């Protein structure tokens, strides 16, 4: 079938969307506002884990007191031993993106928690295998931080993938 419509091909640097328009106001946290992001997702199995890390970073920068809870396969995001052929060596572009983003969150004041049950029972990780600054928690704390978030009227994001 012959081509019936011809338009110029997009080239690098072309802006194809209205990037200036924002429909909703750019809201910031009010004094004392909290946010909790729960991550039960496998690193590198899709974009949801990293996208939620970027969302969490934006929440932190909007002034929310942020807690980031890693449980189930999410604890793998906080592995300090990632890298190849050596720890800390990026085997491919983005290989250490989770580590860098968690460090950014902590540097900007967020608290990162990792479930000890998932670490030990599921993945054989030790607390010493966590990125420095990540706080190991009892598996019973996963529910209690959710209850605390509800009581605090916190904004909650919960991602669950398997």
Secondary structure, DSSP 8 states (H G I E B T S, - for coil): -----------TT---S--S--SS------TT-EEEEEEE--TTSSSHHHHHHHHHHHHHHTT-EEEEEE-GGGGGGGBTT--SSSTT--SSTTTTHHHHHHHHHHHTT-EEEEEHHIIIIIT---GGGB-TT-EEE-THHHHHHHHHHHHTT-EEEEEE--
